Amino acid sequence: MKLCVILFLAFLLASCNTDKKFDESLWKQQANDGFIAHRNSMISDLITNYRIKGISYLELIKLLGKQDGSSTENENEIYYDIKVEYGFLDIDPVFAKTLNIKFDKDSIVTDFKIVEWKK
C-alpha cells in the first residue's frame, strides 16, 4: 500500500513539470497580443537548445521577434518579457522576469541572462 502511494505521488510530481518546447510562433504571437503566459515555460528549452550567443541582431529578431524593450543603462542591451505579475488593482508590476541580451558594436549577441526583480 505504501509503495502504491509513493508511486502515485512520484507520478503526480513528474506530471507537474510545466516546461514546454520552445515554439517560435507562440513566442512571437504572445508579444503581439501582449499575453506572455507561455514564455516562462519555454525559456528553459530556448536557452538550453537554441544558439543565442554569437548570432546577429537580425537572426535574433527572426527567432524571437521584436524585443519588448531596451535597457536604459546600456544602449547595446535589449530584453524580452518572460513573466510579469501585477498586484491586486495595481497597474505597476510587482514581479518581472526578463531575458536580457547584450550585443557588441557589430550587433552580435555577446551574452544573455535571465533577470528577475520583485517589488
C-alpha atoms as one frame of an Amber mdcrd trajectory, in Angstrom:
protein
   0.000   0.000   0.000   2.803   2.429   0.928   4.547   1.616  -2.345   1.384
   2.486  -4.298   1.092   5.825  -2.513   4.763   6.618  -3.131   4.491   5.699
  -6.805   1.327   7.763  -7.177   2.981  10.804  -5.568   6.066  10.394  -7.757
   3.870  10.230 -10.866   1.905  13.276  -9.733   5.055  15.326  -9.155   6.526
  14.277 -12.503   3.368  15.329 -14.317   3.537  18.806 -12.761   6.517  19.752
 -14.918   5.319  22.741 -16.918   8.337  23.143 -19.191   7.470  23.186 -22.868
   9.470  23.063 -26.053  10.254  26.487 -27.470   7.662  27.463 -30.069   8.830
  30.368 -32.207   5.378  31.311 -33.466   3.785  31.140 -29.996   6.592  33.277
 -28.531   6.106  35.928 -31.228   2.306  35.756 -31.176   2.276  36.408 -27.461
   4.324  39.558 -27.921   1.816  40.868 -30.459  -1.132  40.056 -28.191   0.524
  41.360 -25.018  -0.029  37.945 -23.428   3.147  36.126 -22.387   1.869  33.294
 -20.195   3.688  30.509 -22.071   7.083  32.176 -22.370   8.065  31.192 -18.841
   7.511  27.526 -19.635   9.511  27.781 -22.906  12.520  29.746 -21.648  14.456
  26.742 -20.362  14.265  24.960 -23.729  15.163  28.181 -25.555  18.357  28.896
 -23.632  19.379  25.229 -23.465  18.717  24.067 -27.017  18.995  27.175 -29.191
  22.138  29.096 -30.035  21.795  32.663 -28.864  25.375  33.782 -28.220  27.175
  34.606 -31.430  24.119  35.256 -33.595  23.366  38.634 -35.145  20.631  41.025
 -34.108  18.711  40.165 -37.290  18.932  36.411 -36.571  17.698  37.032 -33.028
  14.742  39.065 -34.275  13.942  36.306 -36.760  13.944  33.758 -33.892  12.226
  35.765 -31.119  10.551  38.681 -32.867  10.824  42.335 -31.946  12.143  42.937
 -28.439   9.817  44.085 -25.681  12.186  46.842 -24.595  15.730  48.089 -24.364
  17.961  48.908 -21.454  18.015  52.461 -20.181  21.521  51.865 -18.822  23.156
  50.137 -21.793  22.303  51.006 -25.391  23.565  47.592 -26.563  21.104  45.606
 -24.447  17.520  44.573 -25.157  15.057  42.406 -23.291  12.099  40.111 -23.785
   9.427  39.786 -21.110   9.105  36.241 -19.804   6.752  36.737 -16.884   5.105
  39.811 -15.374   2.831  39.823 -12.330   0.690  42.668 -11.067  -0.637  43.254
  -7.589  -4.330  43.403  -6.795  -5.788  46.507  -8.507  -2.247  47.672  -9.341
  -1.149  48.907 -12.756   2.537  48.638 -11.866   4.236  45.241 -11.914   5.182
  43.664  -8.591   7.315  40.946 -10.240   9.067  40.663 -13.579  11.283  38.088
 -15.249  13.079  39.055 -18.457  15.570  37.636 -20.930  18.253  40.325 -21.256
  20.520  40.147 -24.305  23.742  42.140 -24.882  25.332  42.938 -28.233  28.772
  44.075 -29.302  29.402  47.053 -31.611  28.758  44.800 -34.637  25.294  43.753
 -33.341  26.385  40.219 -32.429  24.990  38.689 -29.235  27.782  38.507 -26.666
  25.812  37.495 -23.596  22.343  36.843 -22.239  20.848  36.301 -18.808  17.552
  35.834 -17.048  16.797  38.755 -14.721  14.098  38.694 -12.035  13.009  41.503
  -9.752  10.339  41.797  -7.145   8.746  44.934  -5.698
